[in-house]
Amino acid sequence: MVEEEGTAEEKDFDFAYGQMTTKVKILNDYLEGKTWLAGDKMTVADIRLTLVQLSLQTAVMNQNLRDSLPYLSKHFNMVC
């Protein structure tokens, strides 16, 4: 019998991390050339995104991933 590498929790984390990475890269690409998510002023959407991003940065986003998201980082700094 061949044992699979990693626990179920590790596999779940890896899957969720991959999904999160895909989504933040989409957001990063969307923000290229923009200051705000919608329109020409900060909205509640910008604040909410920043709060979610703060949670992700605190809990799971490593520095390499953050460095690969220049437009999302710029947006984060504009709101904070």
C-alpha positions in Angstrom: 0.0 0.0 0.0 1.3 3.5 -1.0 0.8 6.3 1.5 -0.3 9.6 0.2 1.8 12.6 1.2 0.2 15.2 3.5 -2.8 15.1 5.8 -6.3 15.9 4.7 -5.9 19.2 6.4 -2.7 20.0 4.5 -4.3 19.1 1.2 -7.4 21.2 2.1 -5.1 24.2 2.9 -3.1 23.7 -0.3 -6.3 23.7 -2.3 -7.7 26.8 -0.6 -4.3 28.6 -0.9 -4.3 27.9 -4.6 -7.8 29.2 -5.0 -7.0 32.3 -3.0 -3.9 32.9 -5.1 -5.9 32.7 -8.3 -8.5 35.2 -7.0 -6.0 37.8 -5.8 -4.1 37.6 -9.0 -7.4 38.3 -10.9 -8.0 41.3 -8.6 -4.5 42.5 -9.1 -4.9 42.4 -12.9 -8.2 44.2 -12.6 -6.7 47.0 -10.6 -3.9 47.7 -13.2 -4.3 51.3 -14.3 -7.1 51.9 -11.7 -7.0 53.7 -8.3 -10.4 52.3 -7.0 -12.5 49.2 -7.6 -15.5 51.2 -8.9 -15.5 54.7 -10.1 -13.2 57.6 -9.3 -13.7 57.7 -5.5 -13.1 55.2 -2.7 -16.2 53.2 -2.0 -17.2 50.6 0.6 -16.0 48.0 -1.9 -12.5 49.4 -1.6 -12.6 49.3 2.2 -14.0 45.8 2.3 -11.4 44.5 -0.1 -8.7 46.1 2.1 -10.1 44.5 5.3 -10.1 41.1 3.6 -6.6 41.6 2.3 -5.4 42.6 5.7 -6.8 39.3 7.1 -5.1 37.3 4.3 -1.8 39.1 4.8 -1.9 38.4 8.5 -3.0 34.8 8.2 -1.7 33.2 5.0 -0.1 35.5 2.3 3.7 35.1 2.2 5.9 38.0 1.1 6.6 36.5 -2.3 2.9 36.4 -3.1 2.5 40.0 -1.8 5.4 41.1 -4.0 3.8 39.6 -7.1 0.7 41.7 -6.7 1.8 45.3 -7.2 -1.6 46.8 -8.1 -3.3 45.1 -5.2 -0.6 46.3 -2.9 -0.9 49.9 -4.3 -4.6 49.8 -3.7 -4.1 48.5 -0.2 -1.7 51.3 0.6 -4.1 53.9 -0.8 -6.9 52.8 1.5 -4.7 52.4 4.5 
